Amino acid sequence: MNLSLYLDDDTLIHGLDGRTKIICLLGLFALTLIFSDPLYLLVLSTGVLGLVLWTRSFINVKKIWILLVLLLVYNVVLWPFFIDGTTPLLTLGGVIIMREGVLHGLGMGLRLNAMLISGIVLLSTTSIEEFAKSLHRLGVPHSLGFSLSLAFRWVPNLLGSIGAVIQAQRSRGLDLQSGNLIGKIRQYPPLVVPLIGHTLRQTNLLAMALESKGYGPGRTRQPLFVSKIHMRDYFALASVFLVVGVSIWMRLNGYGIM
């Protein structure tokens, strides 16, 4: 089961240097934090979805669509109970829901979704090796960059292990479909023990593989090839800096604030 998020394609964003893509991602994160008005965040989210179509990474976004929906719904539902306002919208169980609270929750949901989708676009257009190498060339310590790359690599492996364990237990007669919701939940604890064993075994194999390759702190490393910044990278960085600068100016002048 291949759960890697990287999609080997020939789009313009795929061809950008890894450092450029990481900096552009940070710029998109900054844009989501600058504005709080849901209308502005909706425009930004639409632009991020445009990046998804441009990079042809919709297949990866589709994998987490339920998470995106839940993030939006939870924020819209929960934030009105913590945000005061002056415009009553409706009364729910004796609690007055304010319009400002709903709009704030909608904005937070759109912000989190835009950040999550932006990260998916980065992982869809950047291989794990390129990501770790780019972090190191941006000044991030090699050990930290390697740890982050392992995390990105380990999560898909863990998801694949979960699927393998479930299929193995089903072949042994474990029924995960029958019964009500509580009954189904009770069927999953037996999966934890084999999953922990499988994870520990994979961790031990990874440690032995790193040791056999001489990996360790303080060792000199020579990259296989060194990527270079091209004109398209400068154009992308200039565009992001320009948009972020204009957005900061708009925020200082009262635009995009609820």
Buried (B, 14 or more C-beta within 10 A) or exposed (E): EEEBBBBEEEBEBBEBBBBBBBBBBEBBBBBBEBBBBBBBBBEBBEBBBEBBEEBBBBEBBEEBEEEBEEBBEBBBBBBBEEBEBEEEBEEEEEEEBBBBBBBBBBBBBBBBBBBBBBBBBBBBBBBBBBBBBBBBBEEBEBEEBBEBBBEBBBEBBBEBBBEBBBEEBEEEEEEBEEEEEEEEEEBEEEBEEBBEEBBEEBEEEBEEEEEEEEEEEEEEEEEEEEBEEEEBBEEBBEEBEEBBEEBEEBBEEEBBEB
